[in-house]
């Protein structure tokens, strides 16, 4: 078998949504305010649900893909 096996699950959050969440997080908004913004703007969660909450962000920010982008 050749090639490199990817680590972890594939990304499910669209790149533009992930970038927006990272920008909002780096601007020091609280998770509650970010959730309110995402809900008001109508962005679906990575799981395809309609409403964001604090746990949604905690889970997204803890992913390897996001940690690599924010340098954590």
VEXNULO-198546 format. One record per residue: residue number from 1; x, y, z of N, C-alpha, C in turn. Coordinates in steps of 0.001 Angstrom, whole numbers, plus 500000, padded with zeros to 6 digits. Layout:
+-----+--------+--------+--------+--------+--------+--------+--------+--------+--------+
!  nr !    n_u !    n_v !    n_w !   ca_u !   ca_v !   ca_w !    c_u !    c_v !    c_w !
+-----+--------+--------+--------+--------+--------+--------+--------+--------+--------+
! NUM !      X !      Y !      Z !      X !      Y !      Z !      X !      Y !      Z !
...
+-----+--------+--------+--------+--------+--------+--------+--------+--------+--------+
END
This chain:
+-----+--------+--------+--------+--------+--------+--------+--------+--------+--------+
!  nr !    n_u !    n_v !    n_w !   ca_u !   ca_v !   ca_w !    c_u !    c_v !    c_w !
+-----+--------+--------+--------+--------+--------+--------+--------+--------+--------+
!   1 ! 500842 ! 498827 ! 500000 ! 500000 ! 500000 ! 500000 ! 500888 ! 501238 ! 500000 !
!   2 ! 500585 ! 502181 ! 499122 ! 501404 ! 503374 ! 499023 ! 500620 ! 504589 ! 499500 !
!   3 ! 501337 ! 505683 ! 499705 ! 500676 ! 506919 ! 500118 ! 500630 ! 507059 ! 501624 !
!   4 ! 500090 ! 508172 ! 502035 ! 499993 ! 508486 ! 503455 ! 498528 ! 508443 ! 503868 !
!   5 ! 498262 ! 507792 ! 504938 ! 496902 ! 507708 ! 505447 ! 496573 ! 508983 ! 506209 !
!   6 ! 495428 ! 509631 ! 505908 ! 495084 ! 510846 ! 506633 ! 494794 ! 510547 ! 508103 !
!   7 ! 495104 ! 511512 ! 508935 ! 494887 ! 511382 ! 510363 ! 493533 ! 511984 ! 510714 !
!   8 ! 492739 ! 511270 ! 511483 ! 491457 ! 511783 ! 511943 ! 490378 ! 511727 ! 510880 !
!   9 ! 489241 ! 512288 ! 511241 ! 488108 ! 512310 ! 510329 ! 488260 ! 513453 ! 509338 !
!  10 ! 487613 ! 513345 ! 508181 ! 487666 ! 514455 ! 507235 ! 486885 ! 515655 ! 507772 !
!  11 ! 487240 ! 516826 ! 507292 ! 486541 ! 518043 ! 507723 ! 485101 ! 518015 ! 507245 !
!  12 ! 484198 ! 518468 ! 508078 ! 482796 ! 518561 ! 507680 ! 482320 ! 520003 ! 507674 !
!  13 ! 483088 ! 520888 ! 508263 ! 482729 ! 522301 ! 508312 ! 483263 ! 522980 ! 507058 !
!  14 ! 482400 ! 523690 ! 506326 ! 482889 ! 524385 ! 505129 ! 484004 ! 525371 ! 505473 !
!  15 ! 484947 ! 525540 ! 504559 ! 486103 ! 526405 ! 504801 ! 485697 ! 527825 ! 505164 !
!  16 ! 484683 ! 528377 ! 504485 ! 484294 ! 529762 ! 504764 ! 483691 ! 529907 ! 506162 !
!  17 ! 482933 ! 528913 ! 506610 ! 482344 ! 528965 ! 507952 ! 483438 ! 528804 ! 508999 !
!  18 ! 484346 ! 527876 ! 508764 ! 485454 ! 527675 ! 509708 ! 486298 ! 528932 ! 509827 !
!  19 ! 486587 ! 529590 ! 508695 ! 487383 ! 530820 ! 508717 ! 486664 ! 531927 ! 509481 !
!  20 ! 485356 ! 532024 ! 509300 ! 484586 ! 533036 ! 510017 ! 484603 ! 532776 ! 511516 !
!  21 ! 484417 ! 531533 ! 511916 ! 484448 ! 531178 ! 513338 ! 485813 ! 531507 ! 513936 !
!  22 ! 486872 ! 531208 ! 513215 ! 488221 ! 531514 ! 513711 ! 488398 ! 533017 ! 513858 !
!  23 ! 487978 ! 533791 ! 512856 ! 488094 ! 535251 ! 512935 ! 487325 ! 535809 ! 514127 !
!  24 ! 486113 ! 535325 ! 514319 ! 485307 ! 535798 ! 515446 ! 485943 ! 535404 ! 516772 !
!  25 ! 486485 ! 534203 ! 516837 ! 487154 ! 533740 ! 518057 ! 488396 ! 534582 ! 518357 !
!  26 ! 489181 ! 534859 ! 517332 ! 490403 ! 535643 ! 517531 ! 490103 ! 537101 ! 517863 !
!  27 ! 488884 ! 537557 ! 517551 ! 488512 ! 538929 ! 517909 ! 488038 ! 539013 ! 519353 !
!  28 ! 488139 ! 537910 ! 520066 ! 487855 ! 537830 ! 521500 ! 486376 ! 537941 ! 521856 !
!  29 ! 485498 ! 537628 ! 520895 ! 484074 ! 537568 ! 521223 ! 483814 ! 536327 ! 522060 !
!  30 ! 482839 ! 536413 ! 522948 ! 482482 ! 535247 ! 523746 ! 481825 ! 534205 ! 522846 !
!  31 ! 481857 ! 532964 ! 523285 ! 481237 ! 531892 ! 522508 ! 479745 ! 532140 ! 522350 !
!  32 ! 479117 ! 532703 ! 523358 ! 477683 ! 533007 ! 523283 ! 477407 ! 534051 ! 522198 !
!  33 ! 478259 ! 535086 ! 522114 ! 478065 ! 536125 ! 521096 ! 478330 ! 535575 ! 519693 !
!  34 ! 479314 ! 534699 ! 519574 ! 479591 ! 534091 ! 518281 ! 478398 ! 533234 ! 517861 !
!  35 ! 477853 ! 532465 ! 518789 ! 476684 ! 531632 ! 518480 ! 475519 ! 532496 ! 518036 !
!  36 ! 475276 ! 533601 ! 518723 ! 474184 ! 534491 ! 518347 ! 474403 ! 535043 ! 516943 !
!  37 ! 475641 ! 535441 ! 516640 ! 475954 ! 535972 ! 515308 ! 475702 ! 534914 ! 514231 !
!  38 ! 476206 ! 533706 ! 514448 ! 476061 ! 532647 ! 513452 ! 474592 ! 532274 ! 513255 !
!  39 ! 473826 ! 532235 ! 514342 ! 472397 ! 531929 ! 514239 ! 471653 ! 533034 ! 513500 !
!  40 ! 471950 ! 534295 ! 513842 ! 471292 ! 535424 ! 513182 ! 471616 ! 535477 ! 511693 !
!  41 ! 472856 ! 535088 ! 511343 ! 473272 ! 535116 ! 509937 ! 472780 ! 533891 ! 509168 !
!  42 ! 472262 ! 532885 ! 509873 ! 471690 ! 531718 ! 509215 ! 472681 ! 530654 ! 508777 !
!  43 ! 473890 ! 530649 ! 509357 ! 474873 ! 529615 ! 509012 ! 474504 ! 528301 ! 509684 !
!  44 ! 474477 ! 527193 ! 508944 ! 474241 ! 525898 ! 509595 ! 475502 ! 525442 ! 510330 !
!  45 ! 475325 ! 524614 ! 511334 ! 476465 ! 524072 ! 512073 ! 477188 ! 523054 ! 511199 !
!  46 ! 478398 ! 522635 ! 511579 ! 479091 ! 521603 ! 510804 ! 478270 ! 520316 ! 510673 !
!  47 ! 477411 ! 520047 ! 511640 ! 476572 ! 518851 ! 511589 ! 475297 ! 519083 ! 510785 !
!  48 ! 475129 ! 520308 ! 510263 ! 473961 ! 520613 ! 509454 ! 472753 ! 521080 ! 510237 !
!  49 ! 472920 ! 521309 ! 511520 ! 471806 ! 521776 ! 512348 ! 471624 ! 523277 ! 512179 !
!  50 ! 470477 ! 523757 ! 512593 ! 470141 ! 525170 ! 512383 ! 470733 ! 526088 ! 513442 !
!  51 ! 470899 ! 525600 ! 514665 ! 471313 ! 526487 ! 515747 ! 472695 ! 526147 ! 516291 !
!  52 ! 473510 ! 527183 ! 516401 ! 474817 ! 527077 ! 517025 ! 474650 ! 527280 ! 518527 !
!  53 ! 475535 ! 526683 ! 519304 ! 475588 ! 526949 ! 520741 ! 477044 ! 526906 ! 521178 !
!  54 ! 477271 ! 527152 ! 522450 ! 478646 ! 527210 ! 522947 ! 479396 ! 525900 ! 522748 !
!  55 ! 478723 ! 524781 ! 522919 ! 479378 ! 523480 ! 522734 ! 479785 ! 523252 ! 521288 !
!  56 ! 478982 ! 523754 ! 520349 ! 479323 ! 523623 ! 518934 ! 480674 ! 524273 ! 518676 !
!  57 ! 480881 ! 525466 ! 519245 ! 482147 ! 526160 ! 519048 ! 483292 ! 525491 ! 519773 !
!  58 ! 483039 ! 525063 ! 520987 ! 484102 ! 524372 ! 521725 ! 484585 ! 523160 ! 520943 !
!  59 ! 483637 ! 522403 ! 520398 ! 484000 ! 521212 ! 519622 ! 484747 ! 521587 ! 518340 !
!  60 ! 484274 ! 522623 ! 517648 ! 484927 ! 523036 ! 516404 ! 486325 ! 523583 ! 516678 !
!  61 ! 486469 ! 524395 ! 517721 ! 487773 ! 524975 ! 518041 ! 488769 ! 523917 ! 518511 !
!  62 ! 488275 ! 522789 ! 518982 ! 489155 ! 521721 ! 519464 ! 489625 ! 520787 ! 518354 !
!  63 ! 489109 ! 520949 ! 517136 ! 489520 ! 520054 ! 516064 ! 490956 ! 520350 ! 515632 !
!  64 ! 491592 ! 519338 ! 515113 ! 492981 ! 519481 ! 514656 ! 493096 ! 520533 ! 513565 !
!  65 ! 492129 ! 520554 ! 512649 ! 492176 ! 521495 ! 511533 ! 492173 ! 522940 ! 512025 !
!  66 ! 491329 ! 523243 ! 513002 ! 491239 ! 524606 ! 513514 ! 492451 ! 524933 ! 514373 !
!  67 ! 492873 ! 524002 ! 515212 ! 494052 ! 524259 ! 516045 ! 495277 ! 524579 ! 515200 !
!  68 ! 495411 ! 523899 ! 514071 ! 496539 ! 524178 ! 513172 ! 496442 ! 525583 ! 512585 !
!  69 ! 495233 ! 526016 ! 512262 ! 495057 ! 527345 ! 511664 ! 495288 ! 528473 ! 512660 !
!  70 ! 494929 ! 528267 ! 513913 ! 495101 ! 529340 ! 514894 ! 496427 ! 529207 ! 515653 !
!  71 ! 497170 ! 528182 ! 515343 ! 498480 ! 528017 ! 515954 ! 498433 ! 527584 ! 517397 !
!  72 ! 497400 ! 526866 ! 517771 ! 497289 ! 526409 ! 519170 ! 497911 ! 525055 ! 519334 !
+-----+--------+--------+--------+--------+--------+--------+--------+--------+--------+
END
